[in-house]
């Protein structure tokens, strides 16, 4: 059987997906062991024991200045900012994208504006956001929104505008108004696409969050990574990076399962 015709079962998929991760971990352990054999004070590839010891302090020992468990405080602060940014962006994409996609006059008027905002590098706007909103939470959330909302809006608008004209014609034949078309025809079909847009925006959202925290923050996963880098504390940086990856994967899995449970018709019988 050709590889393009193979169908991978769930258990097989889990096993196959674990192979590269195990190979990567084994490669790291071999490199770390060899480097520490040559130089016990090597900081670039910390051994697992050093990472466990460093993370135990952040996980279970309160900070002497703030009294907080830094790892959990960093995680909560970053997830709060990310959640606000994703929430505002998702709501904006649903409302604005639906209107742009369903109403050609609105799309012709405001479509170029959305496109213009989308092509501006969000990081270039970070100094403006800090000046306009200060160094607090608002500027960090705003960077996430500006970074991902325009792309989500364009994606939803393109999806809605590409709906079959037969559906539009049938709804109008039954007497549907423009708002009824948006709510009864376009909205249900836009929801699975919206979840997919959120999934695709998770990576950029994390990038903008870490960038904002690295520049101006006193707590957060990105702040902690850039704070300890000056000491070459890879035993903290690597676990933090791995934790961010795990959070992103968990969010992606949650979105996939939510989409399949809420909108099974959008995934086909094979799924």
Backbone torsions as a table, in degrees:
resi	resn	phi	psi	omega
1	UNK	NA	135.0	178.0
2	UNK	-68.9	150.3	-177.8
3	UNK	-62.4	-32.9	-178.3
4	UNK	-67.3	-18.0	-179.0
5	UNK	-99.2	-2.3	-178.7
6	UNK	-73.2	141.8	174.2
7	UNK	-114.9	121.9	-175.7
8	UNK	-93.4	124.5	175.5
9	UNK	-73.5	164.5	-175.2
10	UNK	-60.4	-46.0	-179.2
11	UNK	-64.7	-40.0	177.1
12	UNK	-64.0	-38.8	178.9
13	UNK	-62.9	-39.5	178.2
14	UNK	-64.5	-43.5	-179.8
15	UNK	-65.7	-44.5	179.3
16	UNK	-64.8	-39.0	179.3
17	UNK	-68.2	-26.4	-179.5
18	UNK	-77.0	-23.0	-176.4
19	UNK	-59.9	-51.7	179.6
20	UNK	-62.3	-35.9	180.0
21	UNK	-65.7	-43.2	178.2
22	UNK	-66.2	-39.0	178.1
23	UNK	-64.2	-40.5	178.4
24	UNK	-64.7	-44.0	179.5
25	UNK	-63.8	-42.6	179.5
26	UNK	-64.5	-41.2	178.2
27	UNK	-61.5	-43.2	178.7
28	UNK	-61.6	-44.9	-178.5
29	UNK	-61.9	-39.4	179.4
30	UNK	-65.7	-44.9	179.9
31	UNK	-64.8	-44.3	-178.9
32	UNK	-62.8	-42.1	-179.9
33	UNK	-64.5	-41.7	-179.2
34	UNK	-67.9	-39.8	179.7
35	UNK	-68.1	-38.9	179.8
36	UNK	-74.1	-25.1	174.3
37	UNK	-67.5	-35.6	178.7
38	UNK	-82.1	-33.4	-178.4
39	UNK	-146.4	100.0	-177.4
40	UNK	-60.8	-18.8	-178.9
41	UNK	-97.0	14.5	-179.6
42	UNK	-60.6	132.4	-178.2
43	UNK	-106.7	-13.9	-174.0
44	UNK	-73.9	-41.6	-179.7
45	UNK	-121.1	83.1	-179.0
46	UNK	-67.9	148.0	178.2
47	UNK	-78.2	158.4	-178.0
48	UNK	-55.2	-35.3	179.9
49	UNK	-62.2	-41.3	179.3
50	UNK	-66.5	-39.2	178.1
51	UNK	-66.0	-40.9	179.7
52	UNK	-64.1	-40.4	180.0
53	UNK	-66.4	-44.6	-180.0
54	UNK	-64.8	-42.6	-178.7
55	UNK	-70.7	-30.6	178.4
56	UNK	-61.7	-37.5	178.3
57	UNK	-64.8	-42.8	-178.8
58	UNK	-72.3	-29.8	-176.8
59	UNK	-80.1	-39.5	-167.0
60	UNK	-121.7	-14.0	-178.2
61	UNK	-105.7	120.7	179.2
62	UNK	-61.2	143.3	177.5
63	UNK	-66.7	138.7	-175.9
64	UNK	-66.7	-31.0	-178.0
65	UNK	-84.8	-47.3	-174.6
66	UNK	-99.8	-19.5	-177.2
67	UNK	76.9	7.7	-178.5
68	UNK	-96.4	153.9	168.6
69	UNK	-80.0	107.4	-165.7
70	UNK	-61.7	-39.9	-177.5
71	UNK	-61.5	-47.3	-178.2
72	UNK	-71.9	-34.7	176.7
73	UNK	-65.7	-41.8	176.6
74	UNK	-62.0	-44.0	-178.6
75	UNK	-63.8	-46.0	-178.8
76	UNK	-63.3	-43.4	-179.0
77	UNK	-63.2	-44.0	-178.8
78	UNK	-68.1	-43.1	180.0
79	UNK	-65.8	-33.9	177.5
80	UNK	-65.2	-45.2	178.0
81	UNK	-65.0	-43.4	-179.6
82	UNK	-65.4	-41.7	179.5
83	UNK	-62.7	-42.4	177.6
84	UNK	-63.8	-45.0	-179.8
85	UNK	-62.6	-45.4	179.0
86	UNK	-66.5	-39.4	-179.8
87	UNK	-63.6	-47.3	179.0
88	UNK	-64.4	-41.7	-179.9
89	UNK	-65.0	-41.4	-179.5
90	UNK	-65.1	-44.8	178.7
91	UNK	-63.7	-41.2	178.4
92	UNK	-63.9	-42.6	-179.7
93	UNK	-63.7	-39.7	-179.1
94	UNK	-66.7	-48.6	-176.1
95	UNK	-71.5	-54.1	-175.9
96	UNK	-71.0	-43.4	-179.9
97	UNK	-62.7	-37.7	179.1
98	UNK	-64.9	-44.5	-179.5
99	UNK	-68.0	-44.2	179.5
100	UNK	-62.8	-40.7	-177.0
101	UNK	-73.1	-33.5	-174.3
102	UNK	-89.9	-25.0	-174.7
103	UNK	-115.8	102.0	-178.3
104	UNK	-55.1	-40.3	178.5
105	UNK	-61.9	-39.0	178.1
106	UNK	-67.8	-39.6	179.3
107	UNK	-63.8	-40.4	179.6
108	UNK	-67.5	-30.9	-177.0
109	UNK	-81.2	-46.8	-172.1
110	UNK	-106.2	-9.7	178.8
111	UNK	-57.7	-46.3	178.5
112	UNK	-61.6	-34.4	178.4
113	UNK	-64.6	-45.3	178.7
114	UNK	-62.7	-41.4	178.3
115	UNK	-63.0	-42.0	179.1
116	UNK	-62.4	-40.3	177.9
117	UNK	-67.8	-36.2	-176.6
118	UNK	-66.6	-29.7	-175.8
119	UNK	-87.4	-7.3	177.5
120	UNK	-78.4	127.1	176.7
121	UNK	-61.3	118.6	-176.1
122	UNK	-59.5	-34.9	-179.8
123	UNK	-61.1	-31.6	178.8
124	UNK	-66.0	-22.4	-179.6
125	UNK	-88.4	-6.6	-175.5
126	UNK	-59.0	-45.0	176.7
127	UNK	-60.0	-37.1	178.3
128	UNK	-65.1	-41.3	179.7
129	UNK	-64.8	-39.7	178.6
130	UNK	-65.6	-37.4	178.3
131	UNK	-69.1	-41.9	-175.8
132	UNK	-75.7	-41.1	-173.5
133	UNK	-111.5	-2.7	-177.5
134	UNK	83.5	-171.8	-176.3
135	UNK	-96.2	11.8	-176.9
136	UNK	-83.8	-158.3	-174.5
137	UNK	-70.0	-30.9	-174.4
138	UNK	-59.5	-44.2	-177.7
139	UNK	-66.2	-35.4	179.9
140	UNK	-69.1	-44.2	177.7
141	UNK	-65.8	-39.3	-179.6
142	UNK	-62.5	-36.5	178.9
143	UNK	-63.5	-41.7	178.2
144	UNK	-62.7	-44.8	-178.3
145	UNK	-63.5	-47.7	-179.7
146	UNK	-65.0	-31.5	-177.3
147	UNK	-73.5	-34.3	-173.3
148	UNK	-116.9	-25.8	-175.6
149	UNK	-60.7	-45.3	-179.0
150	UNK	-59.9	-38.5	178.9
151	UNK	-68.3	-39.5	177.7
152	UNK	-65.4	-40.7	178.3
153	UNK	-62.0	-46.2	179.6
154	UNK	-63.2	-37.9	-179.3
155	UNK	-66.3	-46.3	179.5
156	UNK	-66.1	-41.5	179.2
157	UNK	-62.1	-42.6	179.2
158	UNK	-65.4	-38.7	179.8
159	UNK	-66.0	-44.4	-178.8
160	UNK	-67.6	-41.9	-179.4
161	UNK	-67.2	-19.3	-179.0
162	UNK	-94.3	6.2	177.6
163	UNK	-61.2	145.7	-178.5
164	UNK	-56.4	134.2	-180.0
165	UNK	-65.4	-22.4	178.1
166	UNK	-62.4	-38.1	178.7
167	UNK	-65.8	-42.7	179.3
168	UNK	-62.8	-44.5	-178.7
169	UNK	-63.9	-42.8	179.6
170	UNK	-63.8	-41.9	179.3
171	UNK	-64.3	-41.2	178.2
172	UNK	-67.0	-34.8	176.9
173	UNK	-61.7	-34.1	178.9
174	UNK	-82.9	4.2	175.2
175	UNK	91.9	16.8	-178.5
176	UNK	-72.0	138.0	174.7
177	UNK	-84.3	177.6	179.5
178	UNK	-61.6	-42.3	-179.9
179	UNK	-68.4	-37.3	177.1
180	UNK	-66.2	-36.0	175.9
181	UNK	-61.2	-42.7	-179.4
182	UNK	-66.8	-41.9	-174.4
183	UNK	-80.9	-34.8	-172.5
184	UNK	-99.9	-25.1	-177.6
185	UNK	-109.1	-54.0	-173.2
186	UNK	-76.5	-44.0	-174.0
187	UNK	-59.2	-50.3	-179.6
188	UNK	-58.9	-34.7	-178.5
189	UNK	-82.3	-17.8	178.7
190	UNK	-83.4	-22.4	-174.5
191	UNK	-63.1	-48.0	176.6
192	UNK	-60.9	-36.2	178.1
193	UNK	-66.5	-34.3	178.7
194	UNK	-64.1	-43.2	177.8
195	UNK	-62.9	-39.8	177.0
196	UNK	-63.7	-38.4	178.2
197	UNK	-65.1	-38.2	176.8
198	UNK	-63.9	-43.0	178.0
199	UNK	-57.6	-45.8	-178.4
200	UNK	-69.3	-21.0	-178.1
201	UNK	-91.7	-7.1	-177.7
202	UNK	-60.8	-45.4	-179.6
203	UNK	-59.7	-55.3	177.0
204	UNK	-58.8	-36.8	-180.0
205	UNK	-61.1	-42.3	176.9
206	UNK	-64.0	-39.5	179.1
207	UNK	-60.5	-47.2	-178.9
208	UNK	-67.6	-35.7	177.8
209	UNK	-64.1	-50.0	-178.8
210	UNK	-62.7	-38.7	178.9
211	UNK	-62.5	-45.5	-179.5
212	UNK	-66.2	-40.6	-179.8
213	UNK	-68.5	-32.1	-178.9
214	UNK	-69.8	-30.9	-175.0
215	UNK	-86.3	-45.3	-175.1
216	UNK	-146.2	94.3	177.1
217	UNK	-167.7	161.0	175.0
218	UNK	-122.4	6.6	176.7
219	UNK	-162.5	151.5	-179.1
220	UNK	133.5	160.0	-178.8
221	UNK	-63.7	-44.5	178.6
222	UNK	-65.5	-40.1	177.6
223	UNK	-60.0	-44.2	-177.0
224	UNK	-66.0	-40.5	-179.9
225	UNK	-61.4	-46.0	-177.6
226	UNK	-77.3	-20.8	176.7
227	UNK	-71.3	-44.7	-174.7
228	UNK	-85.2	-9.6	-178.8
229	UNK	-64.2	-28.5	-179.7
230	UNK	-65.9	-20.4	178.0
231	UNK	-101.5	7.6	-177.2
232	UNK	55.3	39.5	-176.8
233	UNK	-83.7	70.9	179.9
234	UNK	-66.1	-21.8	178.4
235	UNK	-68.6	-15.6	173.3
236	UNK	-101.5	-40.8	-176.5
237	UNK	-62.1	-47.2	-177.2
238	UNK	-62.8	-47.0	176.0
239	UNK	-62.8	-34.6	178.1
240	UNK	-66.1	-42.5	177.6
241	UNK	-63.2	-42.4	177.8
242	UNK	-63.5	-37.3	178.9
243	UNK	-66.4	-40.7	176.5
244	UNK	-61.6	-42.3	178.4
245	UNK	-62.2	-42.5	179.2
246	UNK	-64.5	-40.9	177.6
247	UNK	-62.6	-43.6	-179.8
248	UNK	-64.1	-41.7	178.7
249	UNK	-65.1	-41.8	179.0
250	UNK	-62.6	-40.4	178.0
251	UNK	-65.8	-39.5	179.0
252	UNK	-64.5	-44.3	179.0
253	UNK	-62.2	-41.3	179.1
254	UNK	-62.1	-41.1	179.2
255	UNK	-66.8	-41.4	179.5
256	UNK	-62.4	-47.5	-178.5
257	UNK	-66.3	-37.4	177.6
258	UNK	-63.6	-42.8	-180.0
259	UNK	-63.7	-43.3	-178.8
260	UNK	-69.3	-31.5	179.1
261	UNK	-78.5	-40.0	-177.1
262	UNK	-81.1	-34.2	-175.9
263	UNK	-132.0	64.7	-177.7
264	UNK	-62.3	-28.3	-179.2
265	UNK	-65.0	-23.2	-178.0
266	UNK	-82.0	-7.2	-176.0
267	UNK	-110.5	-5.8	176.3
268	UNK	81.2	163.2	-176.6
269	UNK	-69.5	-26.6	-176.8
270	UNK	-66.9	-21.4	-176.6
271	UNK	-93.9	NA	NA
